[in-house]
Amino acid sequence: MDKKEVKENPYEIKPEQLKATSGELKCKTCSAVLKFAPGTNSLKCQYCGGENEIKADKAEAIQELDFQQAITEGLKTQEEQKVSTVKCGGCGATSTLKPNKTSDQCPFCGTSLVLTSSAITTSIKPKSVLPFKIDKNKAFDSFSKWVKGLWWAPNNLKKAALNVDKLNGIYIPYWTYDCGTHTSYSGERGIHRQETEYYTEVENGRSVQKSRTVTVTDWYYCSGNVSVNFDDVLVNASNSLPKDYADKLEPWDLKSLVPFDEKYLAGFQAESYQLGLKEGFNVAKKIMDGPIQNTIRRDIGGDDQRINSYNTQYSGITFKHTLLPIWISAYRYGSKVYRFMVNGSTGEVQGERPYSAVKIFFAVVAGLIAAWILYAMC
């Protein structure tokens, strides 16, 4: 008996057609392209289900680099990398392309990226990475709840934004800085005391003298020195994300950082840093300024404090370039691109949002009508 001939589906994509090329990792079983599986420590094949563990050296410490040496003398060759970067003509984001890719889409706004607009740049290698813990489906669930909860949003926002395929996983560049600070200051210590205050009031056409207890502050000059040590001051090195919303994605689980391994980037995109190392430390100084002032106030003591002047010296500055995971979706409404972000580690959702002028108009009209009806009934 002849075997029945089975016709192949000409449109079916087989694993062997997705062989890994330069810069990509292949499955040990079927040789298809592997992707990192969020929430695991493995690369997973979407075709045969095979898993390839990322063997990390648990004893390996995440290396910090000397800031002053990097600024004045430059970095060692092994601490740098050459990457192919493409600047998006739509939103200005700078993304990296895999060595084998000649085109891609901008993860921030969906604009097509082509190799002709790329440049080979030398940048500081990441020293650590926070792998994705939340996969696309979980991120989409959090994102969907957030979008559906938006008041005054245009109807087509929910229809266009609620598409799991629009979510892109991308690693965003950050700097972290460690340093010691020593600050000399001059200020004033305020000491409260109570005293009786007399005043006059007119009662029944007559002036009546009364008294009350008030708080008076006496100020005394003081000066001193304080020291504060900082560990992992986090600075966003991307200019592509709205700062206010990106900051609200914090806190990041920096204790879960692992030494950098390109395997964690398999299946995801990465953005190149746009804020340089030196400029990043200037931002870090502003972040450190708040805790330094709080320490000065505690050192001044008393009931109230005034800081007249202070000068901070920074020492033992070290840094590392790290990558943090974000699921991002871009929605174009009118002529503007709105970005929605999900922390790839915690699931926190933040984003820009458009408002429906029509909904707001009718809400205002309804409010005015309700107010007029209430006024007419009075």
PyMOL commands that set and color helices and strands:
alter all, ss='L'
color gray80, all
select helices_A, chain A and resi 15-18+67-72+77-79+115-117+136-148+155-161+164-166+243-247+254-256+262-265+277-300+357-377
alter helices_A, ss='H'
color red, helices_A
select strands_A, chain A and resi 35-36+42-44+51-53+65-66+80-87+94-97+103-105+112-114+118-124+128-129+168-203+206-236+258-259+269-270+304-333+336-343+349-351
alter strands_A, ss='S'
color yellow, strands_A
deselect
rebuild
show_as cartoon
